[in-house]
Each structure stands twice: as C-alpha cells, then as structure tokens.
C-alpha cells in the first residue's frame, strides 16, 4: 500500500499532449492524465544554475500525489529467498583420545643410551589436516598423554578411513619412529566409544579411544538470501539515501523509504586506466551528491584497486574521496617495477615462504598482489589492510557498500566457456549459484563439508587485489614490457586479453592439488614418464643453476626456498646476487634486446618466470583453498529463482561433440572434491561486474556503469562488453534492457547512453558511461569553453603510443590529471541525466505493481521452492489478503 507521509494532498494542472516513449514508461501501471515530458539531449552542456532550475521546473513534478491511479497491491515485508532450502550434508567427527602408554622402548641398548621421549602421530588420509600428534613427554616409558585429537570425516562409508598410528621418539636432531600400526576407523559405529590397545615393537603399548559423532558445527552460510550484515546495512543506508536524495532533488524525490530506489555505481576493468578513470567519475558523483545516494559501488579488476585504495584510506569516508585519490596520484607516478629491489624481495620472499610452509597454495598472483598492494597502499597500510575492515567504513549506512568480483575457472576449458562469479563484500564471500557463502574473515581458512578444519589469518587485502586483477599476473611479462618507455601498442593490449579469454590455462592437474600436507604443493613431484621426467629435470636444473647463482631471479627463488636440490642442500641462505657483467647479452623478459639499465630487472623476471613455481600460466593464476570442498552439490540455483525456467538446464552436461561457445558450460558444477581451485580476473569473461548487482535480492533500480575497457580506436563502437553482459543476463533469465548497438550509428560517440526496457518494470535502468574524449576537448568544465591556448583536453585514449595502455602501470602526474579530469567532466556533464533517471525510478517504485515484488503466482510456479514452503507462503498471503511479497523491505 502506498503511504503519502510527508506531502500535501493538492493536485496540479496537467496539459494533454501526445505520449512520448519516456512518458509511457512513467505512466505504466497507473491511470494518469497525460503530461509533457522534457527529454534533454544527452550531451547538452548546461551553462549556469539558472538554466538548470528552469529545465527542472519544466519536468513533471513526480513528488506530488497522482489524483487518478489504480490501488497498488498490498505487499508483505518478508524475504522469500530465505525459504529456499539449500542442501547441507553434515560430516562426521571422529574423536581420538590418546590415553596412555606402557613399556615404551626403543630396544634395550638404545634405552640405555637415551630414555625415550615418546609421542603419538595419527594420520587419517581421508580427513582434511589428517595428520595430528600429541605432545612429547621427556624421559618417560609409561607416558600419560590424555590428549584428544579431532578429525572431520566424510559420511560416505565407501571411502576408506584407515588411521596410520605411529609411535615416535623425539630427539634434538631428528625424531625416530618406534613402530607403526594401522586401524580401520570405519569400523567405529556412530555414537559408540571403542577402546583399543596397540602394540609397537613387541613391547610398547598405547591405549587409544575412538568415538564417531555427527558434527554439529557449520561455518558456511547456505541460503539464497542476503546475509544479516548486508540486510542491516541496507536498512540504515536506505534512510541515509532518502535524506540525501531529498537534498539534491528539487522535484521527484522519494517520499517514503519504499519509494527510495537502489543505485549501484559500477566500474569495469582496464588496469590503472580503470583505476584513474574510476577516481574521476566517483569524485564527480561525490561533488554532485549522487555518490551519497548510492547503495552499492561495484568493481572488477582495475576498478577494485581504486575501491581498495579508497576504502582502506584512513580519511574515507569522513573527508570524502579526494585525499585518497591524491595519494593514489602520488603512488602511481612512480613505476611499479621500481619496487623490485632487494629489500622488497626479502620481505616478499619471507611472506610467501611462510604461506607455503603453512600449507596454503602460492602462485605468482601472490607476488603480484604484494607488488600492487605496496604500490597503491604503501608498505604500512599493506601490512594491515583487510577486506573485513571495510565494515567500519559503511557502518550505519554512511557510505555505499563495496562489492568486488572474480571468477572461479577450470584448467581444462577457457574462462569464456566455463566460469563462476565470486562476489566479495566486507561481510562475506561466495557464489550465489550454490547459495554458499563464507564470512570474509574466514575465506582464507581450510574447509571440509562446510566446517573450518584449519584456521589461518584473514587473507590480506593485497592478496585479494592480486586475485581481482590476476590477468596482469598471468601476462606479467607483457606488463614489464609496457612499463618501459617507448613500448606500447593498443593492438597488443587487445590481443593479450583475447588470449586469456579464449584459451584454457592448459595444465595437467596432479595429485598435489589434492594434498593436505603442510608443504608447497606446487613443488611436489609430478608423475611423468621416466624419459619425460629425466628431460624435465635436466632442463629445470640447467635453468635453475644458471639463474639461481647469477641473477636476481635466483636470489628471489632462494629466499622462497626452491631451486635445485644440490644447491638447497649446500646453501641454507641465498647468496646476494652479483651485478651483471658488461659482456653479458642484455635481453628483456620477453626475449627482446633491452637497454642496459633494465638488464637486472629482466634478469630477475626471466629467472622467476623460468622457475617451476611460476613457469606455466597455472602457477601465475590465483589459487585458493576450496571453501566448498566436500559439499554435496546436487543442485544449483538460478540467479533469479522465481523466474520461470527449465530446471533441467542447471547442472547439465556439455555435448562433447559440440564446439564450445561463450557461456556454454556455465551451468556445470564446481568440483567439490578439489582441495584447491583457480580464481582469476573477472574481466576474462566480460569486463563489467553486472552479475553481482543483477541478483534480485539487491533490488537495484539504476546502474551507473563506467566502462574503461580498451577499444581499437577512440571512435570505435563502445558496447562490446555491455552486449556480453546482456547475453549473460538473458541466459540466466534476468531482467535486462535491450542493448541496441545501432544507437551508436544514430547518435554517434557520446559520453553517456541510456538503456531502458519499456516493457519490463523489473529491468534496471542502465546509464552507460563511455571512456571517450568528445566535449572535454572544447570545455574545461560543463558550460565553460577552453581558451584557445588551452590544449589540456587535446589527447587521444587508444591511439598508438598512448600512455593509457591497459598494461601501463606508471602514470606521470600530467597523464593522471588528464584522464582523471576527463572522466570527472564526462560525469558532471550528465548530472541532469542522472537526476532525471533517479526521479523516474522513484516514480516507477511508487506506481508499478511488479517492481521489487514477487507475486503469489510466481511463488506457486517456482520449481526450486519446496511444496511445503509454497503452501506456507500461500497460506500466509491468503490469511492477510496480500497479493505479493515486497523484496526491498
């Protein structure tokens, strides 16, 4: 029911005129006298505030009540998504109580030399972190440990669960085994205690109790609904947004919270070009007051780097966005590659070596994240910043909630064909496809069947920055080439992205990817044919010998603790790298002749990339512990589960005879048995993070999309990525406006295009801001022409030799200012366009019967909601006389 809480009851005079397309959308779902709609040209430059006010007064006054309208359906403020039953299978908990030992002996002679210091190791391979031990008791032949070891086991009885029990003697040098036995713990029945005495070395006895129970803990959130933290944020933010909209909108502002639209600001990928461009756009939105009216700010790849720098900055949000932007400007005025020096390598090496030894996967993405984190955040902030810290930045709804994205991909198929979107928020991380989410602070932990089996510190922000922009770590050699003077080319940028999108990572998955041992799985030996193994060893040894002893790459590899076995045994600490001799050939990391000053850098890059750890793309893509490991994935859910669809289209198998096309295999499930999975830059599919904000739970009305994607030329058609997003949305049955590329032919290149679906109230309005230099060449600010000698706006973005290459990670302050001011200008230029569309979204919420609602018919037709839940909802609706459930309460 519509509540008119703070407006008068007067009516206003209207004049009948022919309906325009814009007016048809405004009046859908209501009987209303026809009134004129003034549609301003998208590229019009407003000269002064007086003309602004005049044009505002000419637009329909949506804030006043409509005298003739249909009664809106009564709605129920409940979240129907929480009623979907996401399947959860509980694992078993095996409790192993190591009680005591008797007559522990290493043999009569050895006992005379040294009384045993016994401890017990129990290793169950079927369990995650299945190798655990008791403490050692010094000089004791009859130890009493009384220690409890816990193991999570799969409920599947077909899986062998044999415990390997080893009695050990602790020594100062190395520990020695006294004896070993095996016991099938699968024989232990549920809720029963079994006590066994094991005999080692004929005389040594150890008493152990086993008990199997159903695990009661669960550390994942299995639901299609938004998490409690985000729901609380949305309620607080809704009040803030309504108040801010009423400040900046003279007419058309929301009168109630229900009329207040949800706005999402969205940035694409594009490396530092996206970072700088997004900084200008967000600054303009902040100056216009629109940033304070947004509920979400969303990013992908380079845009996430801007968001990370902004939200981790101590001045934000109290002091606005400029102090953080100013620090970014200063940071990227120095070359990223300058961070590659001995002090940094020592710190990076220690970090990565510690991570490897703890049992976490390490790839080149970790190293790249350290580089990008220090470059943008600085060494101090990089050490402490975490994504969960952003909760403080948005508490009480004082700033938009940041959403970052990446992809889970497989090694045997290209990202364009198979991928799964992962969203990151300050509250949780997860995949909506499975209704499976983990707290952000827990994302770095090791999981088994939804339970944390081993705790690690929260993943640092710089690691996530490396994952979100991992396209650059995979093609790191191209990045190095681009950071050198006089080496740039727009064609190479486009070719590099196409390579990543259309090719798989091409690796042979081995048993090491399923290892739970606390050692770097990447360094474990692969199973190869004897002749292949011998040839590989010779090649690797040759490369490592040449690089490990004479290059910066060898220095870095030595710090990580890998290299040839002979060197590892002879040298515990890496030797300082010698200076290259003048007679050595100077070629860069991609095999081209390079100038003298860069030879040490190229030597480092060559050495590191030749190492087994980083040699293939597999080891340069990001890799994480699989938080969905062991889950039973019998069903996945569509992004919009109330939309009519065929249930059989989910988890379908791909026809092996058919050639893969983009998105062909997106409905295939993740491998829940894998202990580690690949995560990569989301730009390897399409370069804008629409999936995160198209979830109907977020009820987004207006998307301010800023596209910083590379194009062949400045005047090229700018809808390639947007059309891929539309294809993805159609595939998932999500409301999305039709993207008509012929609008480019009709209207030419301009800063902002507006896309709407006149036939579907549920489709969001998209304002697509294009990275282009059109009016900025003539105007220094909206309405202010440049002087004849002012050439600051005279530059191209995608021409040959441009400083705005995707792979350029060094922006001189002049180039930063040009791009920052360009996107700021382009955004300010369309202030009225944004305000008009906000007003239209308010009006649509006020009068549409279907906006942000789920009807009783849709509930009954859902193939994913159980019959019991359907009946429960139907009964509640029938008792109250309600016709729909409102999603944005």
N, C-alpha and C positions, 0 to 999 in steps of 0.2 A: 504494500500500500504506500502511496506517495504521501510524504509528510511535508507540508509547507510550513516550516517552523519560523522563518525569520524574513518574511516578505509580506507586502501588503496584498490586499485582495482586489486591487483595481485592475481594470482591463485597459488595453491600449488600442489605438486606431490602427487598422491594417488596410492596405490597398490591394485589391485583387489584380494580379498580373499573371502572365503565363508561367508555369512551373519550369524551373531550371533543374538540371541533374543534381546540383548541390542541394536544392530545396527538397527534391524528392527524398533524399536520404534523411534530411532533417525531420520530415513530417511522417516518416514511416511509422506505422503502428498507432497513429492518432488522427482524429478528425480535426482539422485546423484550417482557418481561413488562410488563403494564400497571401504571402507577403514577399516583397522583393528581397533577393539575396545578392549582395555585392561580392563578387569574386575578384580579388586583387591579382594582378599579374605576379607570377612567382618571382620574377627578377626585378620587380619595381623597386627603386631606391627612394625611401622616404626622406624628404628634405628637412622637415622640422617637426617638432612635437605638435604644433598647431594642426598641421595636416593629418597627423596621426589621429588626433582627437576627432577631427571632422569625419574621417573614414570610419572610426569606431562608432560614431553616432549614426552612421548610415547602415550599420549591420543590425540584424534582428536582435532585439533585446530578449535574449533567452532567459534572463534572470526572472522576468515577470511571469506570473502564472498564466497558463493557457486556459481560456474561458471555455473551450469546447475540446474535450478529449475523452477517449474511452477509459473506463476504470482499469487500472493496472491489476494484474492478478496478485492475490495475496501470496506472500512467499514465506518460507520457513528458514530461519538463520541457522542452518546446520551444515556441516561439512560432509557431503555424501561420499567423498573419496576415502574417508576413513573406514567405510563399511566394506571395502574390497578386502577379501581375505587372502593376503599374501602368504603362500605356503612356507612354513618353517618346520624343519625337521631337527629335533634335538639330538645332540651327540651324547655318547656315554662318557662317564667319568670313572676312570679306574684309579682307586686309592691304594697305593702300595706303601705299607708300613714296614720299614726295615727295623726290626725289633732289637736283636742282639746276635752276637757271635760267640762261638766257643772253640777253644783249642786252635786258634788261628796260628798257622805255622807255614813258614817258607821252606821248611826242611830243617833237620836238627843242626846241621852245620851252619846254615845261614842264620838260624835263630841265635846261635852263639855269637855271631858277628854283630847282628843287629836285630833287636826285638821288633816285630812287625808294627807298623803304623797303619792299621787296616781301614779301608773304606770300601763301599759297595757302589758299583755303577750298574744301573738298569737301563737298557736300551730297547725300546719298542719302535720298530721302524714304521709301523702303521700310524703312529701318533706324531703330531707336529711337535717339534722340540722334544723328540722322544728319547733323548739321551740325558739322563739326570743322575746325580750321585749324592751320597751322604758326605758328611764331613769326615776327615781322617782323625782317628784317635791315636795319640802318640804312645808308643811302647806299651801296647795292651794286647794280650792274647785272648781276652774274654770281653770284647767291647760291648757296650750297651748304647746303641745309636738312638733308638726310639724316634726315628725321623720318618716323616710322611712325604712321599713323592706322588704327585698327581699327574695323570695322563688323560688327554682327550682322545677318545676312540670313535671311529665310525660305527654306526649301529648295524651296518651290513655284516652279517655273520659270515658271509662268503670271503671276506677279506681276512687273510691270515694275520693274527695278532700274537706273534711269538715274542716273548721277552728274553733278551740275552742278558744274563746276570753275571757280572764279573766281580770277583773279589780282588782288590788291588792293595798294594803296599806303597805308601807314599815315601819318597826319598827327596833329598835336596837336589839331585841331578835330574833323574827321570824316574817316573813311577814304574813299578813292575807288577805284572799280573800274577796272582797266586793260583787262580783257577777260574774256569768259566763253565756255566751250565745254561740250558735253555728251558723255558717253560711256556706252554701254550695258555695264555691268559684268556683265550676264547672259551676255555672250559669253566671260567668263573661265571656263575649264573647271576642274574640281576638280584640285587639287594641281599646277596649272601656273602658271608666272610669265609675265606678259605685260608687256612694257615698251613704253610709248608716249611720243611727244614731241608735246606740244600747243602750238599757235601762237596767241598772243594779239596782237591789234592789229598783225598782219602781221609784226612783227619780234621780239616777245618769245616765247621758247621755254622750256618747262618739261618736264623728264623725270620720268615717274612710272611706278612698277612696281605691278602688281596681282597678287595671289595669293589664290585661294579654297581654303579647307580646311574640314574638318569640325570644328566646335567641340568641344573636349574638356572644357570646364568645365560644371558644372551646380550651381546654388546652391539648388535646391529639394530637399526630401526627398519622394520618391514612393514611398509604402508605406502599407499599412493597419495596420502595427504601430505601437506607441508608439515614440517617439524614444528614443535611448540615454540621454539625460539623465533622462527620466521613469522609465525602467526601473531605472536606478541608484538614483534617489530611492526608488522603491517597495521595493527590496530593503532599503535602510537603514531606511526608515520602518517596514517590517514588523517588524523586530526591536524598534524603539522601541515600537510599538503593542502587541506581545505582552507586553513587560515592563510597560507601563502598565496593560494590562487585568488582569494578574495582581495588580497593586497594589490596584485598586479593586473587583475582583470576588472575593467570598469563595468563591463557587462558580461553576462554569460557565466558568471562564477557559480560554483555548486552551492546550493542552499542547505544540503544535508550531507552527511558522510556517505550515504548510499549513492548520491549523485556525483561524488568525487571520483574522477577517473584515475586509473593506474597508468602512469607514464614510465616507460623504460628508455634509458639512454644507452645506445649500443655502439660499440666501436669494433671495427674489423681488424684483421691482421695487416702486417706490412712492415715489420721491423721497427726501426727507430723513426721511419716516416710516419707510421701509425701512432707511435708514442707522441711525437711532436704535434702531429695534426690533431690528435685527441685532446692534447693540452690546450690548444687554441679554441677548439669547439666547446669544451667544458668551461673554460674561462668565460666565453661569451654567454653561455647558458647561465652561469652564476651571476654575471653582471645584469642579465635581464630578469633574474629571479626565477627562471624556469628550472634551473638545477634544484632549487629548493622545493619544487613541485613534483619532482620525480621520485618514484618509489624504488626503482632499480637502476643501477648502472652496470652494464654487462660488457665483457671484453673477451677477446681471443688473441692469442699470440702477442704482437707488439702492443695492442691496447691494454692487455693485462699488466704489462710492465709499467705503463703510466698509472693505472689504478693502484698497483702495488706501491709505487713510489708515493702516490698521493695519500693513500690511507695509512701508510706506515709513518708518514711525516708527523713530527710532534705538534706542528702548528694547525693541522687539519682536525676537525672542521671549523674550529673557533675563529681562525684567521683567514678563512677562505682557501682558495686554490692557488693563489699566486706565489706565496712563499715556497711551496713545494715545487712549483713549476720553475721558479728561479733557480733552485738547487739542481733540478734536472738539467737546465740550460748550461749551468756551470760544469756539471759532471760530464756530459757528452761532448763538451768542447775539447776534451782530451780523448785520444784514441784508445778504444777498448783494449787493443793488443798491447798497449804500454803497461798493462797490469801484469803481463807475463815477464816477471823478473824473479830472481832467486828468493827474495823474502816471501813473495806471494806463493810461489811454487812450494816452498816449505810448509806454509800454512795449509794450502790446498791439499798437499800430499798427506799431511797428518790427519786432516779431516776424512779424506777418502779411505785412507788405510784403516782408521778406526771404524768407519762404517762397514768396510769389507769384513773385518775381523769379527764384527758383531753378528754377521750372518745376513746382512741386508745387501741386496743387489746394487752394484755400482757400474755405471756406464759413463760414456763421455758426456752425457747430459748432466751428470753431477758436476763435472768440471766446468761445463759451460754455465751452469747455474751459479757457481761460485764467481765466475768472471762477470756475468751480467749483474749479479747481485751487488758485488763490490763497486762496479761501475756506476750503478744507479743509486744504490742506497748508501754507499760509503762503507768502510770497514767496520765502523762501530755499530751502525744500525743493522748491517747484515748479520752480525753475530747474534742478535736477539730477536729480530722480527719474525713473527709467525702469523699465519692467516687468522687463527682464532683470536688474536689480539684485536682484530677489526671489530669485534663485538662491542668494544668500548666506544668505538668511533660512531656507532649507529644506535647506541642505547637511547631509549626514549624517542626514537624516530628522528634524531637530529641530523641525519644525512642519509642519502639513498643507500640501499643495501648492495654491496658489490657481488657480482656473480662472474666467476671465471670458468673457462671451459677447456677441455682437451678431449682426446679420443682414446678409447681402447681399440687396438688393432691386432691383427694376427700376422704372423710372419710369412704365411704362405699365400697371401692374397693382398691386392692393393687396398689402400685406405679408401679409395673412391667406391670400391665394390662392397667391402665389409668394414664397418666401423660401429662403435657405440659411443654416444656422447656421455661424458662425465662432467657433472657440474660441481663447482667448488663455491661454497659460501662460508662466511665466518662461523656458521653453526654446524654445517655438515657437508659431506662429500658423498656423491653416489650417482647411481644410474636409475632414472625414472622407469626405464624399460622393465626392470625387475622389481620396482618398489623396494629397493635395497639401498640403505644409506648408513653411513658411519659418522660419528662425531668427528669434526675436523681435527681435534686434538688427538684422536685415536687412529687417524688414517695411516700413520706410519707403522702401526703395530702389526704383529703377525696374528692372523685369524685362522680359525678352523671351525667350520659349521656355525659361524656367527659368534664365536667366542674368542676372546683375546687369549692366545696361548703364550704370547711373549710380548712384553711391553718395551717400547722404545720411546725416546723423546719425540715430541711432535716434529713433523717434517718442517725444517726451516723454510722461510718464505723464499729464499734464494733458490732452493731446490725446486719448488713449485714453479718459480719463474722460468727455470731451465726447462721444465716439462712443458709448460704452456707455450713456450717458444722454441720447442725442440727441433723444428725444421732447420734452424740455423746450426744446431749441434751436429745434425746428420750431414749437412753440407758445410762443415766448418772450414774446409779448405777454400771454398768459394768466398766465405766471409773474410778470410785472411787476405785473399786477393783483392777484395773490394775495399779493404781498409788502407790499401796502399795508394799513393797519389797516381793519377792518370790511368787508373784501372777501373773502368765502369762501363756498363753496357746494358741497355734495357732488355735486349734480346736474351742475354744470359740470365737475367732475373726470371723472365717468363719460362725459359727452358728448365731452369732449376726446379721451379715449383711443379711444372708438368711432370718432371722425372719423379718427384716424390709422390705425386697424386696417382700416377698411373702404373707404378711399379711396386711390387712387394718388397719386403725387407730382405728376402732371399737368405734365409739361414736354415741350418739343419738343427731342429730342436733336439736336445740331448737329455740324458738323464739328469745332468747337472741343473736343469731348470726345475727339477722336482726334488732337489736336495734340500734337506733341513739342517745340514751341517753348518757350524759356525765358521765358515771359511768362504772365500770368494768363489762362488760357483762358476764365474766366468773363467777362472784359471784352472779348473779341474780338467783332466784329460778327456778329449772326445774319443769315441770309439770309431776308429778308422781302419781301413785295410792296412796291413803291415807296410806295403810299399808306399802308400799314401802318407802314412804316419811318419815313415823314415824321411821321405822327401820334405814333408812339412817341418819336421824337426830341424833338418839341415838348413832350410830356408829361414826359419824363425831364429835359430841360433846365430846364423850369419847376420841377419838384420839386427838382432839384439846385441851381438858382440860389437858390431860397428857403431851402433847408436848408443849403447849403454856406457861405453867407455869414453866416447869422444864428443857427445852432443848434449845440449840442454834436454833433449828428449830422454836420453839415457839417465840424466840426473833426476828428472821427474819420475821416470819408471822405477828408479832405485828407491826413491822415497816411498813409493806406493808398495814396494816390496815384491816386485815381479821383474823377471828378466831371465837370463839363462841360469840353469841350476848351478853350473860351476861358479858363476860369479856370486850367486846368492850365498853359497857355502863359504866363499873366501872373504867376502866383504859384507859385514853387517850394516855398515853405514855407507851411503853413496858418496863417491868422491866428487869433489867440486868440479864442475865442467870446465875444461880448458878453453881458451879462446881459439877460434878457428884460425888456421894459418892462412897467409895471404895467397898461397899457391892452390888452396882448395877451390874446386869449382863452386860457383855461387848460383844455385838454382833454388827457386822457391818451392813451397809445399805442393804446388800442382805441376811441378816439372818444368817451369819456365825460368829463363835466366832472370836473376833478380839483382838489384843494386847491392853494393857492399853493406850498407848499414842494416839491411834486413836479413843478412845471412844467418845470424844467430837465431832470430825468430823462426826462420824457415827450417833451420836445423832442429829446433825444438818441435815444431809442428810435424815435420817428417818423422822424427823419432817416435813421438807419441802415437801418431796415427798408424805407424807400422807395428806397434806392439799388438800382441794378441788381444789384449783387453779392448782396443779401440779399432782394430784393423777393418772390420766389416761394419756395415750400417747397423747390424744388430746391436753392436756394442756402442753405437752412438745414439740410438733411440733410447728414450727413457724406459726404465724397468722398475716395477714396484712389486711388493708382496701382494698377492691376490687376496683382497679382503673378502671375496666371495668364495674362497676355497672351500670345497666340501659341501656347498649348499646343493639342495635338490632343485634344479631348475626345470620343473615340469611345465611351467607356463611363464610367458612374459606378457606384459600388459601394453596395450597401445597408449600413446601419449594422451589421447583423449578417449578414455574407456567408455564414455556414454555415447560416442559417435557410432552409428550403425556401421558394422564391418563384418567381414567373414573371419571367424575365429581361426579357421584353418590356415590363414595367411601367416600366422605367427609360428615361429619355430619350424618353418617349412624347410625342406631340404632342397638344395640347389641342383638343377639338372646338370649333370657333369658334361653333357654333350653340347650345352648351350654356351656361347661366348659370354663372358661376364660383361655386364653393362653397369654404369654408375648406380649405386644403391641396390644392386640386385640381391645382395646377401645380408642386408641389414637386419633381417628378422631371424637370422641364425643365432643360437645362444652362445654365450661365452663358455669357454672350457673351465668348468668349476673344479676340475681336478688339478689344474696347473697351480703351482705354488707361486709363480711369478708371471706377470703379464706385461705386455708392452703398452706404454702410453706415449702419445705423440701430439704434436701441434694440431689443433683442430682445423687449421687452415688447409690441411691436406685433403679436406672434402670440399667445403665451400667456406668462403673467407669471412663469414659473419655469424655470430653465435645465436641465431634465431631459436634453435631447439630449447635453450634454457628459458626463454621467455614466452614460448608458444604453449607451454603447459597450461591447460585451462585453469588449474588451481591458482595461478597467479593473476588471472583476470586482467591482462594487460590490454588497455584500450588504444594507446597511442605509442608508437615506436619511433623514436628519433634515431635513425640509423645513419651512422657516419662511416662511409666506405673509403678506405685508404688503399685499396688494392691497386696493384700495378696494372697499367694498360699499355698497349703497344705504342700509342701516341697520345698526346694531350686531347685530341679531338675524337678519340675512339668512343664507341658506344659503351656506356658505364653500367650495364645491367647484368653482366655475365654472372657474377656471384649471387646477385639477387634472384636470378632465374633458377639457379641451382637450389637456393633456399626454398623457392616456391615449389620446385619439383619434390623436394624432401617433404614439405608440408602436405602436399597433395597425397603422397604415398602413405602418410600417416593420418590421413583424413582430418587434418587440422584446418580450421578456417584461415584463409589467407587471400589477400586481394590478388586479382589477376594482374600479372606484370606484362604489360603490352610494350614490347621493345620499339614499336613504330612511333611511340611518343617522342623518341629521340629524333626521328626523321621529321616529325611535325613541328616540334618546338625547339629543336637544336640542343646544344650543350648548355646547361644551366646549373646553378648551384644546388637546387633542390627540386625534387619531383615528388608529387603527392599521389599515393596509390590507395584506393578505397574499393570496397566491394559493396556496390549499391544494393545487391540482392541478399546479403547476409549480414545481419546486425552483429553477429558474433565475431566477424573478422576484424582484426585490429586495423587502424589507420597507420600507414607507414609513410613517414616523411624521409625520403631517401636523399641524404646529403652526399654529393659527389665531390671528390677532390679535383677541383678544376680552377683555373685562373681566368675568369671572364671579366666580371665587373671590377675586380681588385686592381686590374691594370689601370683603370681610369679613376677609381675612387680610393682615397686613403681610409675613409670610414663611410658608412652609409650616408649618402647625401652630400659628401664633401669631395669635390673633384681635386685631383692631384695638380700641383703646379707643373708647368711644362718641363722643368728641370728635374722633377722627382721621378726617378726610374726604379724606385724600390719595388714596384709591382710588376716590373717588366722581366719576367723569368718564366721558363717552362719547367714542367714537373717530370715529364717522361721522355725528354729528348736524349740524344746520345751525349754522354759525359755529364749527365745530371748529378748533382750532389745528393739527390733524393732517391738513390737506388735502394732497393729492398735490402741489399747486403752491405750498405754503408753504415758503420757503427761509429762514425766520427762526424759530428756536426759543428762546424765553426759557428760562432755566435751569430754571425751575419745570416748564415743559412737557416739556423734555428729560428731567428726572428722573422724571416720572410715566410716560412711555412706556418709558423705559429700565428702570425698576424693574418695570413691568408684564410685559414680555417676559422679564425675568430671573426673576421669580416664576413665571410660567407654565412656564418650562423647568425650574426647580428642583422644581416640583411633581411633575414626571413623571420624576424620576430613576430610580425603580424600574422604570417602564415601559421606559425606555431600556435599563437593565441587563438586564432580562428578555429583551428582544429581541436584545441582543448575545449573551446566552447561547444563545438559540435559533439564531442564525446560526452560532455555534461548533458547536453540535450538528449542524446541517444540513451543514456542511462535513465534519464528522467521519464522517457516515454516509451521505450522499447519493452515489449513483453518478453523478449527472449534474451536480452543482453545479461550476461552473468547469472543465468539461471539454468537449472536442469529440470525438465518437466517430468510429470508422472509417467507419461508415455515413454520417454527416454529411459527412465528407470526400469520400467517393465520390459523394454526391448533389449536391455543390456545383456550381452552374452557372457560378461565377466563377473556379474554380480550374482551371488547365490540366490536360490529361490527363497530361502529363509529371510535373507536381508531385503529382497524385493518386497516380500509380504510385510515385513516390519515397517519399511518406509511407506508403503501404500496405506497401511492401517493408520499410521501417524498422520499422513496427509488427509486421509478421509475423515478422521475424527475432528481435525481442526478446520476442515473446509479449504485448506490451502491447495493451490494448483501447481506450485513449483518450489524448488529449493534454491535459495539465493546463495551464490558461491562466494560473494565478497562481503561477508558479514564482519 
